[in-house]
């Protein structure tokens, strides 16, 4: 499970909520039930709350929506047992996270994780 955030700034809170998120390793291992369970856990709501504080512009808000749509899609595809589709959706999720992180200036804080 992702690490539990402490009382921090929204910027550092996003970093601690997201990492380590085991979804990528679970996909590599073919553990689709684990992926689905992980993406159904409380860290998603915590991350959503943290992003709402960081998202200042309409463009950033739209990118955050894309992240949560991707999370929902990945969870649904994984719960159906589609490994290939889950991997493809995981790539889309990572791309959405990257775009959002760049637009909020958080990307430099996440490098190297």
Jmol script that loads the backbone (N, CA, C; Angstrom):
load data "model"
ATOM      1  N   UNK A   1       0.843  -1.188   0.000  1.00  0.00           N
ATOM      2  CA  UNK A   1       0.000   0.000   0.000  1.00  0.00           C
ATOM      3  C   UNK A   1       0.876   1.234   0.000  1.00  0.00           C
ATOM      4  N   UNK A   2       0.380   2.326  -0.551  1.00  0.00           N
ATOM      5  CA  UNK A   2       1.156   3.549  -0.557  1.00  0.00           C
ATOM      6  C   UNK A   2       1.444   4.009   0.862  1.00  0.00           C
ATOM      7  N   UNK A   3       2.503   4.779   1.001  1.00  0.00           N
ATOM      8  CA  UNK A   3       2.849   5.240   2.339  1.00  0.00           C
ATOM      9  C   UNK A   3       1.833   6.263   2.813  1.00  0.00           C
ATOM     10  N   UNK A   4       1.578   6.261   4.090  1.00  0.00           N
ATOM     11  CA  UNK A   4       0.601   7.175   4.673  1.00  0.00           C
ATOM     12  C   UNK A   4       1.207   8.571   4.791  1.00  0.00           C
ATOM     13  N   UNK A   5       0.490   9.596   4.308  1.00  0.00           N
ATOM     14  CA  UNK A   5       1.027  10.939   4.384  1.00  0.00           C
ATOM     15  C   UNK A   5       0.969  11.476   5.804  1.00  0.00           C
ATOM     16  N   UNK A   6       1.955  12.287   6.155  1.00  0.00           N
ATOM     17  CA  UNK A   6       1.947  12.997   7.419  1.00  0.00           C
ATOM     18  C   UNK A   6       1.404  14.376   7.122  1.00  0.00           C
ATOM     19  N   UNK A   7       1.242  15.207   8.132  1.00  0.00           N
ATOM     20  CA  UNK A   7       0.812  16.581   7.905  1.00  0.00           C
ATOM     21  C   UNK A   7       1.921  17.304   7.160  1.00  0.00           C
ATOM     22  N   UNK A   8       1.652  17.637   5.921  1.00  0.00           N
ATOM     23  CA  UNK A   8       2.655  18.241   5.069  1.00  0.00           C
ATOM     24  C   UNK A   8       1.984  19.245   4.159  1.00  0.00           C
ATOM     25  N   UNK A   9       2.784  19.906   3.371  1.00  0.00           N
ATOM     26  CA  UNK A   9       2.226  20.779   2.347  1.00  0.00           C
ATOM     27  C   UNK A   9       1.568  19.891   1.293  1.00  0.00           C
ATOM     28  N   UNK A  10       0.592  20.434   0.554  1.00  0.00           N
ATOM     29  CA  UNK A  10      -0.027  19.620  -0.502  1.00  0.00           C
ATOM     30  C   UNK A  10       1.001  19.078  -1.488  1.00  0.00           C
ATOM     31  N   UNK A  11       2.037  19.858  -1.776  1.00  0.00           N
ATOM     32  CA  UNK A  11       3.076  19.447  -2.715  1.00  0.00           C
ATOM     33  C   UNK A  11       3.796  18.201  -2.209  1.00  0.00           C
ATOM     34  N   UNK A  12       4.248  18.234  -0.964  1.00  0.00           N
ATOM     35  CA  UNK A  12       4.954  17.069  -0.435  1.00  0.00           C
ATOM     36  C   UNK A  12       3.979  15.934  -0.147  1.00  0.00           C
ATOM     37  N   UNK A  13       2.741  16.279   0.162  1.00  0.00           N
ATOM     38  CA  UNK A  13       1.743  15.246   0.414  1.00  0.00           C
ATOM     39  C   UNK A  13       1.502  14.413  -0.837  1.00  0.00           C
ATOM     40  N   UNK A  14       1.431  15.061  -2.012  1.00  0.00           N
ATOM     41  CA  UNK A  14       1.242  14.309  -3.264  1.00  0.00           C
ATOM     42  C   UNK A  14       2.371  13.320  -3.463  1.00  0.00           C
ATOM     43  N   UNK A  15       3.579  13.757  -3.201  1.00  0.00           N
ATOM     44  CA  UNK A  15       4.736  12.877  -3.374  1.00  0.00           C
ATOM     45  C   UNK A  15       4.630  11.665  -2.453  1.00  0.00           C
ATOM     46  N   UNK A  16       4.248  11.882  -1.205  1.00  0.00           N
ATOM     47  CA  UNK A  16       4.192  10.773  -0.243  1.00  0.00           C
ATOM     48  C   UNK A  16       2.987   9.866  -0.458  1.00  0.00           C
ATOM     49  N   UNK A  17       1.928  10.396  -1.042  1.00  0.00           N
ATOM     50  CA  UNK A  17       0.761   9.564  -1.332  1.00  0.00           C
ATOM     51  C   UNK A  17       1.047   8.654  -2.518  1.00  0.00           C
ATOM     52  N   UNK A  18       1.683   9.210  -3.536  1.00  0.00           N
ATOM     53  CA  UNK A  18       1.909   8.452  -4.766  1.00  0.00           C
ATOM     54  C   UNK A  18       2.989   7.394  -4.666  1.00  0.00           C
ATOM     55  N   UNK A  19       4.009   7.626  -3.878  1.00  0.00           N
ATOM     56  CA  UNK A  19       5.168   6.747  -3.892  1.00  0.00           C
ATOM     57  C   UNK A  19       5.421   6.179  -2.524  1.00  0.00           C
ATOM     58  N   UNK A  20       5.582   4.929  -2.347  1.00  0.00           N
ATOM     59  CA  UNK A  20       5.571   3.938  -3.411  1.00  0.00           C
ATOM     60  C   UNK A  20       4.169   3.396  -3.677  1.00  0.00           C
ATOM     61  N   UNK A  21       3.744   3.492  -4.884  1.00  0.00           N
ATOM     62  CA  UNK A  21       2.484   2.903  -5.328  1.00  0.00           C
ATOM     63  C   UNK A  21       2.842   1.636  -6.084  1.00  0.00           C
ATOM     64  N   UNK A  22       2.394   0.491  -5.624  1.00  0.00           N
ATOM     65  CA  UNK A  22       2.853  -0.780  -6.196  1.00  0.00           C
ATOM     66  C   UNK A  22       2.164  -1.221  -7.483  1.00  0.00           C
ATOM     67  N   UNK A  23       1.316  -0.401  -8.082  1.00  0.00           N
ATOM     68  CA  UNK A  23       0.540  -0.849  -9.240  1.00  0.00           C
ATOM     69  C   UNK A  23       1.434  -1.351 -10.382  1.00  0.00           C
ATOM     70  N   UNK A  24       2.524  -0.660 -10.669  1.00  0.00           N
ATOM     71  CA  UNK A  24       3.416  -1.095 -11.744  1.00  0.00           C
ATOM     72  C   UNK A  24       4.013  -2.459 -11.479  1.00  0.00           C
ATOM     73  N   UNK A  25       4.493  -2.677 -10.256  1.00  0.00           N
ATOM     74  CA  UNK A  25       5.059  -3.986  -9.903  1.00  0.00           C
ATOM     75  C   UNK A  25       3.991  -5.072  -9.924  1.00  0.00           C
ATOM     76  N   UNK A  26       2.790  -4.705  -9.477  1.00  0.00           N
ATOM     77  CA  UNK A  26       1.705  -5.681  -9.486  1.00  0.00           C
ATOM     78  C   UNK A  26       1.368  -6.090 -10.917  1.00  0.00           C
ATOM     79  N   UNK A  27       1.366  -5.123 -11.831  1.00  0.00           N
ATOM     80  CA  UNK A  27       1.102  -5.453 -13.239  1.00  0.00           C
ATOM     81  C   UNK A  27       2.186  -6.361 -13.798  1.00  0.00           C
ATOM     82  N   UNK A  28       3.441  -6.051 -13.496  1.00  0.00           N
ATOM     83  CA  UNK A  28       4.539  -6.894 -13.970  1.00  0.00           C
ATOM     84  C   UNK A  28       4.387  -8.324 -13.473  1.00  0.00           C
ATOM     85  N   UNK A  29       3.875  -8.472 -12.250  1.00  0.00           N
ATOM     86  CA  UNK A  29       3.694  -9.802 -11.664  1.00  0.00           C
ATOM     87  C   UNK A  29       2.383 -10.461 -12.110  1.00  0.00           C
ATOM     88  N   UNK A  30       1.570  -9.713 -12.871  1.00  0.00           N
ATOM     89  CA  UNK A  30       0.280 -10.255 -13.308  1.00  0.00           C
ATOM     90  C   UNK A  30      -0.777 -10.268 -12.225  1.00  0.00           C
ATOM     91  N   UNK A  31      -0.578  -9.493 -11.168  1.00  0.00           N
ATOM     92  CA  UNK A  31      -1.498  -9.458 -10.027  1.00  0.00           C
ATOM     93  C   UNK A  31      -2.593  -8.412 -10.256  1.00  0.00           C
ATOM     94  N   UNK A  32      -3.556  -8.749 -11.106  1.00  0.00           N
ATOM     95  CA  UNK A  32      -4.609  -7.797 -11.436  1.00  0.00           C
ATOM     96  C   UNK A  32      -5.556  -7.541 -10.266  1.00  0.00           C
ATOM     97  N   UNK A  33      -5.772  -8.542  -9.429  1.00  0.00           N
ATOM     98  CA  UNK A  33      -6.600  -8.327  -8.231  1.00  0.00           C
ATOM     99  C   UNK A  33      -5.933  -7.323  -7.305  1.00  0.00           C
ATOM    100  N   UNK A  34      -4.617  -7.417  -7.186  1.00  0.00           N
ATOM    101  CA  UNK A  34      -3.867  -6.473  -6.365  1.00  0.00           C
ATOM    102  C   UNK A  34      -3.942  -5.060  -6.916  1.00  0.00           C
ATOM    103  N   UNK A  35      -3.834  -4.936  -8.242  1.00  0.00           N
ATOM    104  CA  UNK A  35      -3.938  -3.621  -8.887  1.00  0.00           C
ATOM    105  C   UNK A  35      -5.304  -3.019  -8.602  1.00  0.00           C
ATOM    106  N   UNK A  36      -6.332  -3.809  -8.824  1.00  0.00           N
ATOM    107  CA  UNK A  36      -7.696  -3.324  -8.606  1.00  0.00           C
ATOM    108  C   UNK A  36      -7.915  -2.912  -7.149  1.00  0.00           C
ATOM    109  N   UNK A  37      -7.436  -3.727  -6.228  1.00  0.00           N
ATOM    110  CA  UNK A  37      -7.590  -3.403  -4.798  1.00  0.00           C
ATOM    111  C   UNK A  37      -6.808  -2.153  -4.430  1.00  0.00           C
ATOM    112  N   UNK A  38      -5.586  -2.047  -4.947  1.00  0.00           N
ATOM    113  CA  UNK A  38      -4.753  -0.885  -4.659  1.00  0.00           C
ATOM    114  C   UNK A  38      -5.420   0.396  -5.150  1.00  0.00           C
ATOM    115  N   UNK A  39      -5.995   0.346  -6.348  1.00  0.00           N
ATOM    116  CA  UNK A  39      -6.615   1.534  -6.921  1.00  0.00           C
ATOM    117  C   UNK A  39      -8.001   1.802  -6.354  1.00  0.00           C
ATOM    118  N   UNK A  40      -8.464   0.934  -5.475  1.00  0.00           N
ATOM    119  CA  UNK A  40      -9.733   1.144  -4.783  1.00  0.00           C
ATOM    120  C   UNK A  40      -9.514   1.610  -3.344  1.00  0.00           C
ATOM    121  N   UNK A  41      -8.250   1.732  -2.960  1.00  0.00           N
ATOM    122  CA  UNK A  41      -7.948   2.057  -1.562  1.00  0.00           C
ATOM    123  C   UNK A  41      -7.987   3.563  -1.309  1.00  0.00           C
ATOM    124  N   UNK A  42      -7.835   3.929  -0.061  1.00  0.00           N
ATOM    125  CA  UNK A  42      -7.986   5.302   0.390  1.00  0.00           C
ATOM    126  C   UNK A  42      -6.987   6.293  -0.150  1.00  0.00           C
ATOM    127  N   UNK A  43      -5.836   5.820  -0.628  1.00  0.00           N
ATOM    128  CA  UNK A  43      -4.839   6.777  -1.103  1.00  0.00           C
ATOM    129  C   UNK A  43      -5.334   7.574  -2.304  1.00  0.00           C
ATOM    130  N   UNK A  44      -6.250   7.004  -3.092  1.00  0.00           N
ATOM    131  CA  UNK A  44      -6.753   7.722  -4.270  1.00  0.00           C
ATOM    132  C   UNK A  44      -7.512   8.972  -3.825  1.00  0.00           C
ATOM    133  N   UNK A  45      -8.362   8.833  -2.815  1.00  0.00           N
ATOM    134  CA  UNK A  45      -9.088   9.990  -2.282  1.00  0.00           C
ATOM    135  C   UNK A  45      -8.164  11.015  -1.659  1.00  0.00           C
ATOM    136  N   UNK A  46      -7.138  10.529  -0.955  1.00  0.00           N
ATOM    137  CA  UNK A  46      -6.157  11.442  -0.366  1.00  0.00           C
ATOM    138  C   UNK A  46      -5.428  12.217  -1.459  1.00  0.00           C
ATOM    139  N   UNK A  47      -5.058  11.521  -2.508  1.00  0.00           N
ATOM    140  CA  UNK A  47      -4.375  12.170  -3.616  1.00  0.00           C
ATOM    141  C   UNK A  47      -5.298  13.189  -4.291  1.00  0.00           C
ATOM    142  N   UNK A  48      -6.563  12.825  -4.443  1.00  0.00           N
ATOM    143  CA  UNK A  48      -7.520  13.738  -5.068  1.00  0.00           C
ATOM    144  C   UNK A  48      -7.660  15.017  -4.242  1.00  0.00           C
ATOM    145  N   UNK A  49      -7.727  14.889  -2.929  1.00  0.00           N
ATOM    146  CA  UNK A  49      -7.806  16.073  -2.069  1.00  0.00           C
ATOM    147  C   UNK A  49      -6.548  16.927  -2.200  1.00  0.00           C
ATOM    148  N   UNK A  50      -5.399  16.286  -2.239  1.00  0.00           N
ATOM    149  CA  UNK A  50      -4.139  17.031  -2.359  1.00  0.00           C
ATOM    150  C   UNK A  50      -4.059  17.744  -3.706  1.00  0.00           C
ATOM    151  N   UNK A  51      -4.508  17.090  -4.779  1.00  0.00           N
ATOM    152  CA  UNK A  51      -4.440  17.745  -6.088  1.00  0.00           C
ATOM    153  C   UNK A  51      -5.377  18.941  -6.142  1.00  0.00           C
ATOM    154  N   UNK A  52      -6.502  18.856  -5.466  1.00  0.00           N
ATOM    155  CA  UNK A  52      -7.448  19.972  -5.522  1.00  0.00           C
ATOM    156  C   UNK A  52      -6.850  21.246  -4.925  1.00  0.00           C
ATOM    157  N   UNK A  53      -5.935  21.097  -3.992  1.00  0.00           N
ATOM    158  CA  UNK A  53      -5.270  22.260  -3.393  1.00  0.00           C
ATOM    159  C   UNK A  53      -4.210  22.813  -4.342  1.00  0.00           C
ATOM    160  N   UNK A  54      -3.535  21.946  -5.069  1.00  0.00           N
ATOM    161  CA  UNK A  54      -2.457  22.367  -5.963  1.00  0.00           C
ATOM    162  C   UNK A  54      -2.949  22.912  -7.297  1.00  0.00           C
ATOM    163  N   UNK A  55      -4.100  22.449  -7.749  1.00  0.00           N
ATOM    164  CA  UNK A  55      -4.579  22.815  -9.081  1.00  0.00           C
ATOM    165  C   UNK A  55      -5.168  24.225  -9.072  1.00  0.00           C
ATOM    166  N   UNK A  56      -4.405  25.160  -9.631  1.00  0.00           N
ATOM    167  CA  UNK A  56      -4.824  26.556  -9.630  1.00  0.00           C
ATOM    168  C   UNK A  56      -5.578  26.935 -10.901  1.00  0.00           C
ATOM    169  N   UNK A  57      -5.144  26.410 -12.013  1.00  0.00           N
ATOM    170  CA  UNK A  57      -5.750  26.806 -13.293  1.00  0.00           C
ATOM    171  C   UNK A  57      -6.751  25.749 -13.774  1.00  0.00           C
ATOM    172  N   UNK A  58      -7.571  26.163 -14.712  1.00  0.00           N
ATOM    173  CA  UNK A  58      -8.517  25.217 -15.312  1.00  0.00           C
ATOM    174  C   UNK A  58      -7.777  24.089 -16.024  1.00  0.00           C
ATOM    175  N   UNK A  59      -6.630  24.412 -16.640  1.00  0.00           N
ATOM    176  CA  UNK A  59      -5.847  23.382 -17.337  1.00  0.00           C
ATOM    177  C   UNK A  59      -5.327  22.343 -16.346  1.00  0.00           C
ATOM    178  N   UNK A  60      -4.846  22.787 -15.183  1.00  0.00           N
ATOM    179  CA  UNK A  60      -4.355  21.851 -14.166  1.00  0.00           C
ATOM    180  C   UNK A  60      -5.501  21.000 -13.635  1.00  0.00           C
ATOM    181  N   UNK A  61      -6.648  21.611 -13.430  1.00  0.00           N
ATOM    182  CA  UNK A  61      -7.815  20.855 -12.956  1.00  0.00           C
ATOM    183  C   UNK A  61      -8.224  19.791 -13.970  1.00  0.00           C
ATOM    184  N   UNK A  62      -8.182  20.152 -15.257  1.00  0.00           N
ATOM    185  CA  UNK A  62      -8.530  19.192 -16.313  1.00  0.00           C
ATOM    186  C   UNK A  62      -7.533  18.037 -16.345  1.00  0.00           C
ATOM    187  N   UNK A  63      -6.265  18.334 -16.121  1.00  0.00           N
ATOM    188  CA  UNK A  63      -5.248  17.275 -16.099  1.00  0.00           C
ATOM    189  C   UNK A  63      -5.439  16.366 -14.892  1.00  0.00           C
ATOM    190  N   UNK A  64      -5.859  16.927 -13.771  1.00  0.00           N
ATOM    191  CA  UNK A  64      -6.131  16.099 -12.597  1.00  0.00           C
ATOM    192  C   UNK A  64      -7.329  15.181 -12.861  1.00  0.00           C
ATOM    193  N   UNK A  65      -8.348  15.703 -13.524  1.00  0.00           N
ATOM    194  CA  UNK A  65      -9.508  14.876 -13.880  1.00  0.00           C
ATOM    195  C   UNK A  65      -9.061  13.711 -14.756  1.00  0.00           C
ATOM    196  N   UNK A  66      -8.143  13.980 -15.687  1.00  0.00           N
ATOM    197  CA  UNK A  66      -7.635  12.916 -16.561  1.00  0.00           C
ATOM    198  C   UNK A  66      -6.934  11.826 -15.754  1.00  0.00           C
ATOM    199  N   UNK A  67      -6.223  12.216 -14.701  1.00  0.00           N
ATOM    200  CA  UNK A  67      -5.564  11.231 -13.832  1.00  0.00           C
ATOM    201  C   UNK A  67      -6.596  10.314 -13.194  1.00  0.00           C
ATOM    202  N   UNK A  68      -7.620  10.915 -12.608  1.00  0.00           N
ATOM    203  CA  UNK A  68      -8.597  10.103 -11.889  1.00  0.00           C
ATOM    204  C   UNK A  68      -9.468   9.280 -12.828  1.00  0.00           C
ATOM    205  N   UNK A  69      -9.685   9.785 -14.033  1.00  0.00           N
ATOM    206  CA  UNK A  69     -10.364   8.963 -15.046  1.00  0.00           C
ATOM    207  C   UNK A  69      -9.493   7.761 -15.418  1.00  0.00           C
ATOM    208  N   UNK A  70      -8.176   7.994 -15.538  1.00  0.00           N
ATOM    209  CA  UNK A  70      -7.248   6.906 -15.867  1.00  0.00           C
ATOM    210  C   UNK A  70      -7.174   5.880 -14.740  1.00  0.00           C
ATOM    211  N   UNK A  71      -7.172   6.358 -13.502  1.00  0.00           N
ATOM    212  CA  UNK A  71      -7.162   5.439 -12.358  1.00  0.00           C
ATOM    213  C   UNK A  71      -8.416   4.574 -12.377  1.00  0.00           C
ATOM    214  N   UNK A  72      -9.551   5.206 -12.591  1.00  0.00           N
ATOM    215  CA  UNK A  72     -10.818   4.471 -12.633  1.00  0.00           C
ATOM    216  C   UNK A  72     -10.829   3.448 -13.770  1.00  0.00           C
ATOM    217  N   UNK A  73     -10.349   3.860 -14.932  1.00  0.00           N
ATOM    218  CA  UNK A  73     -10.298   2.932 -16.075  1.00  0.00           C
ATOM    219  C   UNK A  73      -9.373   1.763 -15.799  1.00  0.00           C
ATOM    220  N   UNK A  74      -8.201   2.053 -15.244  1.00  0.00           N
ATOM    221  CA  UNK A  74      -7.256   0.977 -14.933  1.00  0.00           C
ATOM    222  C   UNK A  74      -7.850   0.012 -13.916  1.00  0.00           C
ATOM    223  N   UNK A  75      -8.492   0.553 -12.891  1.00  0.00           N
ATOM    224  CA  UNK A  75      -9.125  -0.308 -11.884  1.00  0.00           C
ATOM    225  C   UNK A  75     -10.169  -1.210 -12.525  1.00  0.00           C
ATOM    226  N   UNK A  76     -10.998  -0.632 -13.410  1.00  0.00           N
ATOM    227  CA  UNK A  76     -12.057  -1.408 -14.065  1.00  0.00           C
ATOM    228  C   UNK A  76     -11.490  -2.477 -14.992  1.00  0.00           C
ATOM    229  N   UNK A  77     -10.487  -2.116 -15.773  1.00  0.00           N
ATOM    230  CA  UNK A  77      -9.880  -3.077 -16.703  1.00  0.00           C
ATOM    231  C   UNK A  77      -9.194  -4.207 -15.927  1.00  0.00           C
ATOM    232  N   UNK A  78      -8.482  -3.851 -14.864  1.00  0.00           N
ATOM    233  CA  UNK A  78      -7.806  -4.870 -14.046  1.00  0.00           C
ATOM    234  C   UNK A  78      -8.816  -5.806 -13.395  1.00  0.00           C
ATOM    235  N   UNK A  79      -9.930  -5.248 -12.926  1.00  0.00           N
ATOM    236  CA  UNK A  79     -10.931  -6.099 -12.263  1.00  0.00           C
ATOM    237  C   UNK A  79     -11.584  -7.075 -13.235  1.00  0.00           C
ATOM    238  N   UNK A  80     -11.505  -6.778 -14.530  1.00  0.00           N
ATOM    239  CA  UNK A  80     -12.040  -7.695 -15.552  1.00  0.00           C
ATOM    240  C   UNK A  80     -11.024  -8.748 -15.966  1.00  0.00           C
ATOM    241  N   UNK A  81      -9.796  -8.635 -15.435  1.00  0.00           N
ATOM    242  CA  UNK A  81      -8.781  -9.640 -15.723  1.00  0.00           C
ATOM    243  C   UNK A  81      -8.024  -9.437 -17.023  1.00  0.00           C
ATOM    244  N   UNK A  82      -8.067  -8.248 -17.584  1.00  0.00           N
ATOM    245  CA  UNK A  82      -7.412  -7.967 -18.863  1.00  0.00           C
ATOM    246  C   UNK A  82      -6.007  -7.417 -18.609  1.00  0.00           C
ATOM    247  N   UNK A  83      -5.011  -8.297 -18.623  1.00  0.00           N
ATOM    248  CA  UNK A  83      -3.636  -7.896 -18.323  1.00  0.00           C
ATOM    249  C   UNK A  83      -3.089  -6.941 -19.381  1.00  0.00           C
ATOM    250  N   UNK A  84      -3.258  -7.276 -20.646  1.00  0.00           N
ATOM    251  CA  UNK A  84      -2.729  -6.408 -21.708  1.00  0.00           C
ATOM    252  C   UNK A  84      -3.380  -5.022 -21.659  1.00  0.00           C
ATOM    253  N   UNK A  85      -4.695  -4.995 -21.535  1.00  0.00           N
ATOM    254  CA  UNK A  85      -5.415  -3.719 -21.451  1.00  0.00           C
ATOM    255  C   UNK A  85      -5.015  -2.926 -20.213  1.00  0.00           C
ATOM    256  N   UNK A  86      -4.761  -3.627 -19.112  1.00  0.00           N
ATOM    257  CA  UNK A  86      -4.334  -2.973 -17.875  1.00  0.00           C
ATOM    258  C   UNK A  86      -2.974  -2.313 -18.056  1.00  0.00           C
ATOM    259  N   UNK A  87      -2.076  -3.017 -18.729  1.00  0.00           N
ATOM    260  CA  UNK A  87      -0.743  -2.441 -18.967  1.00  0.00           C
ATOM    261  C   UNK A  87      -0.844  -1.213 -19.863  1.00  0.00           C
ATOM    262  N   UNK A  88      -1.682  -1.284 -20.882  1.00  0.00           N
ATOM    263  CA  UNK A  88      -1.862  -0.134 -21.765  1.00  0.00           C
ATOM    264  C   UNK A  88      -2.453   1.049 -20.993  1.00  0.00           C
ATOM    265  N   UNK A  89      -3.430   0.772 -20.146  1.00  0.00           N
ATOM    266  CA  UNK A  89      -4.052   1.845 -19.368  1.00  0.00           C
ATOM    267  C   UNK A  89      -3.090   2.392 -18.324  1.00  0.00           C
ATOM    268  N   UNK A  90      -2.214   1.554 -17.803  1.00  0.00           N
ATOM    269  CA  UNK A  90      -1.199   2.010 -16.849  1.00  0.00           C
ATOM    270  C   UNK A  90      -0.270   3.033 -17.515  1.00  0.00           C
ATOM    271  N   UNK A  91       0.102   2.767 -18.759  1.00  0.00           N
ATOM    272  CA  UNK A  91       0.947   3.710 -19.499  1.00  0.00           C
ATOM    273  C   UNK A  91       0.206   5.041 -19.671  1.00  0.00           C
ATOM    274  N   UNK A  92      -1.084   4.984 -19.978  1.00  0.00           N
ATOM    275  CA  UNK A  92      -1.885   6.202 -20.113  1.00  0.00           C
ATOM    276  C   UNK A  92      -1.964   6.950 -18.782  1.00  0.00           C
ATOM    277  N   UNK A  93      -2.084   6.208 -17.685  1.00  0.00           N
ATOM    278  CA  UNK A  93      -2.130   6.820 -16.359  1.00  0.00           C
ATOM    279  C   UNK A  93      -0.818   7.522 -16.044  1.00  0.00           C
ATOM    280  N   UNK A  94       0.290   6.868 -16.318  1.00  0.00           N
ATOM    281  CA  UNK A  94       1.597   7.477 -16.056  1.00  0.00           C
ATOM    282  C   UNK A  94       1.761   8.739 -16.897  1.00  0.00           C
ATOM    283  N   UNK A  95       1.314   8.712 -18.139  1.00  0.00           N
ATOM    284  CA  UNK A  95       1.395   9.897 -18.992  1.00  0.00           C
ATOM    285  C   UNK A  95       0.553  11.037 -18.423  1.00  0.00           C
ATOM    286  N   UNK A  96      -0.649  10.713 -17.947  1.00  0.00           N
ATOM    287  CA  UNK A  96      -1.517  11.738 -17.352  1.00  0.00           C
ATOM    288  C   UNK A  96      -0.888  12.314 -16.084  1.00  0.00           C
ATOM    289  N   UNK A  97      -0.303  11.448 -15.270  1.00  0.00           N
ATOM    290  CA  UNK A  97       0.384  11.921 -14.058  1.00  0.00           C
ATOM    291  C   UNK A  97       1.551  12.831 -14.416  1.00  0.00           C
ATOM    292  N   UNK A  98       2.291  12.448 -15.442  1.00  0.00           N
ATOM    293  CA  UNK A  98       3.435  13.247 -15.875  1.00  0.00           C
ATOM    294  C   UNK A  98       2.986  14.629 -16.360  1.00  0.00           C
ATOM    295  N   UNK A  99       1.951  14.670 -17.181  1.00  0.00           N
ATOM    296  CA  UNK A  99       1.451  15.961 -17.676  1.00  0.00           C
ATOM    297  C   UNK A  99       0.990  16.847 -16.527  1.00  0.00           C
ATOM    298  N   UNK A 100       0.269  16.282 -15.587  1.00  0.00           N
ATOM    299  CA  UNK A 100      -0.202  17.053 -14.440  1.00  0.00           C
ATOM    300  C   UNK A 100       0.977  17.544 -13.604  1.00  0.00           C
ATOM    301  N   UNK A 101       1.938  16.668 -13.351  1.00  0.00           N
ATOM    302  CA  UNK A 101       3.089  17.039 -12.524  1.00  0.00           C
ATOM    303  C   UNK A 101       3.894  18.159 -13.170  1.00  0.00           C
ATOM    304  N   UNK A 102       4.037  18.129 -14.477  1.00  0.00           N
ATOM    305  CA  UNK A 102       4.745  19.199 -15.181  1.00  0.00           C
ATOM    306  C   UNK A 102       3.967  20.505 -15.054  1.00  0.00           C
ATOM    307  N   UNK A 103       2.659  20.450 -15.258  1.00  0.00           N
ATOM    308  CA  UNK A 103       1.858  21.681 -15.237  1.00  0.00           C
ATOM    309  C   UNK A 103       1.792  22.314 -13.849  1.00  0.00           C
ATOM    310  N   UNK A 104       1.889  21.517 -12.804  1.00  0.00           N
ATOM    311  CA  UNK A 104       1.841  22.067 -11.440  1.00  0.00           C
ATOM    312  C   UNK A 104       3.226  22.419 -10.905  1.00  0.00           C
ATOM    313  N   UNK A 105       4.268  22.044 -11.636  1.00  0.00           N
ATOM    314  CA  UNK A 105       5.624  22.281 -11.161  1.00  0.00           C
ATOM    315  C   UNK A 105       6.102  21.214 -10.192  1.00  0.00           C
ATOM    316  N   UNK A 106       5.335  20.165 -10.031  1.00  0.00           N
ATOM    317  CA  UNK A 106       5.669  19.096  -9.102  1.00  0.00           C
ATOM    318  C   UNK A 106       6.647  18.088  -9.709  1.00  0.00           C
ATOM    319  N   UNK A 107       6.810  18.098 -11.015  1.00  0.00           N
ATOM    320  CA  UNK A 107       7.638  17.096 -11.693  1.00  0.00           C
ATOM    321  C   UNK A 107       9.058  17.066 -11.133  1.00  0.00           C
ATOM    322  N   UNK A 108       9.619  18.223 -10.864  1.00  0.00           N
ATOM    323  CA  UNK A 108      11.004  18.257 -10.354  1.00  0.00           C
ATOM    324  C   UNK A 108      11.102  17.613  -8.979  1.00  0.00           C
ATOM    325  N   UNK A 109      10.011  17.658  -8.194  1.00  0.00           N
ATOM    326  CA  UNK A 109       9.992  17.027  -6.885  1.00  0.00           C
ATOM    327  C   UNK A 109       9.859  15.511  -6.965  1.00  0.00           C
ATOM    328  N   UNK A 110       9.339  15.017  -8.079  1.00  0.00           N
ATOM    329  CA  UNK A 110       9.100  13.580  -8.227  1.00  0.00           C
ATOM    330  C   UNK A 110      10.209  12.865  -8.973  1.00  0.00           C
ATOM    331  N   UNK A 111      11.127  13.590  -9.573  1.00  0.00           N
ATOM    332  CA  UNK A 111      12.211  12.965 -10.329  1.00  0.00           C
ATOM    333  C   UNK A 111      13.011  12.028  -9.438  1.00  0.00           C
ATOM    334  N   UNK A 112      13.383  10.914 -10.022  1.00  0.00           N
ATOM    335  CA  UNK A 112      14.240   9.963  -9.321  1.00  0.00           C
ATOM    336  C   UNK A 112      13.526   8.995  -8.403  1.00  0.00           C
ATOM    337  N   UNK A 113      12.203   9.080  -8.356  1.00  0.00           N
ATOM    338  CA  UNK A 113      11.473   8.133  -7.498  1.00  0.00           C
ATOM    339  C   UNK A 113      11.140   6.888  -8.259  1.00  0.00           C
TER     340      UNK A 113
END
end "model"
wireframe off; spacefill off
backbone 0.3
color backbone group
